[in-house]
Amino acid sequence: MRRERSTKLFERAVKLIPGGVNSPVRAFKAVGGNPIFISRGEGPFIHDADGNRYIDYVCSWGPLILGHAPAAVLDAIGRAAKDGTSFGWATAREVELAERVANAVPSVERVRFVNSGTEATMSALRLARGFTGRDRVLKFSGCYHGHADAFLSEAGSGVATLGIPGSAGVPVGAAKDTLTAPYNDLEQTRELFATVGGEIAAVIVEPVACNMGLVPPQDGFLPGLRELCDAHGALLIFDEVITGFRLGLAGAQGYYKVRPDLSTFGKVIGGGLPVGAYGGRADIMEKVAPLGPVYQAGTLSGNPLAMAAGLATLEALSRPSFYDDLERVSAALATGLSEVLGKHDHIARFDRVASIFYLWFKANADHPARDYAEIKTADAGLYGKFFNALLQQGVALAPSAFEVGFVSSSHQQTHVDATLTAVDRALEQIRGR
């Protein structure tokens, strides 16, 4: 495949943008080579600046559950843009999208829109501290909750991809109240609560860990967190920035039947535009300004373009057969890839939860990874070779061994079949056959 235009764009970019990219994982440092620059997308495909086409399983890191440039979303954005792109005033679309989110997710009685997942999680944490009067927060190793100072401790995919242990520039005081436990380790979590439970404002968790590869919650883990928070007066926050509306309209909390106090969202509810949200119990959310003393604000929060895109996306997800159809394609990909990997001596393992999946390059692994420590035993170097070989075959995965992939409703059986052929050829190449 030709890469001349992408190479020239990268040469220009590195002169002006740190590392040549505006988000670190895009730099391809973990997989080798220079990044490709994308010019457009449609359905399950992206096209780079050199005209190469790829079946895309990054889906803008999750939000494009309908695929690229779906007509209904584009039409909604176009209609909204004709009325104006931003007002900084309240609009009807904010109310309509809030109603849709609250109707879909039973734990969300009130919701506040923001501009990103990072804004949502940092706002939810501030609210939890303000509501409980406590300072400490418990997170889990490998879970990424955005780049706010308090969360950059064993923070998963982006940090792990670059080999950074945390982040320079984070004051000791900003992280001193962040406690960390291994994901899925309920016993160690109990020990922390037994020691300092009265100081913990909240437990924040990805109900399915998607930023250290894919790590599903083991039986009893999420209900155990709910019980511990109830027993010690802490709040349970589900970070559903990735899983929200991916695992069904009610997200992971509906999928696993565990109700958090607060939830954070992003990705899907913006239909590909910048958006985030946090919401939960009414008595907690009513502590947010202007009703209460917990301040949070944003000029572009609830902007009309993002609200229009979110409304059009959630309307599509509400179609009765939507998730059944998405599950059928996701299952076909899982079955086919497991067979291909078996043909290649189980060089990697394929895991998924609904339409979120992960290729774990750990030979003959007989179970999904249980925590961050286990994820890191995989062969990230081999993944890098596979990533580049697969890209040459016209299939795009994330340029990091710690990121998940996504199936969209635009992926069909023909795309699955082409993907299986591409994976087979890529594995033959890296194994020297």
Beta strands, then each sheet from edge to edge (+ up, - down):
strand 1: 38-42
strand 2: 45-48
strand 3: 53-56
strand 4: 110-114
strand 5: 136-140
strand 6: 178-181
strand 7: 200-205
strand 8: 235-239
strand 9: 262-265
strand 10: 276-280
strand 11: 349-353
strand 12: 356-360
strand 13: 395-396
strand 14: 405-406
sheet 1: 1+ 2- 3+ 13+
sheet 2: 4+ 10- 9+ 8+ 7+ 5+ 6+
sheet 3: 11+ 12- 14+
end
